[in-house]
Amino acid sequence: MGLFGIALISISRRTKETGIRKVNGATVIELLYLLNIGFVRWVLVAIIIATPVSIYIIISWMERFAYKTDLSWWIFLLAGISAIVIAILTISWQSITTATRNPAEASSKGENQKQINVFKVPLGGFRGKENLHPKRLYKSIG
């Protein structure tokens, strides 16, 4: 599952919480910070783990060549900053929609109702209902 899918599920589960916080006076910026900071922390942990590992792999790979080049620190800094920016852009879209939603809509949803269903596919799929309907599949099998 990608970062967007994880963010979508996590933020849709916290819709009621953001609605309550908004009613209690939280601003959109505070809600965005609240929703994004957890993902940014995980990206930072991944960067901290991946940087020494990638330095080791690159140095061991470059030893095989006759001509060598220096490994600059700014390459890893640029990769880390771009990873953080991509993560923030990926997560912020869903965070903004949740933070700007009407709090009355968030509190009126039941516990069993899902607000966002990414996998909305018609019963028959994209080919038509007559091809993939469960009763017709059962009749064709047995």
Beta strands, then each sheet from edge to edge (+ up, - down):
end
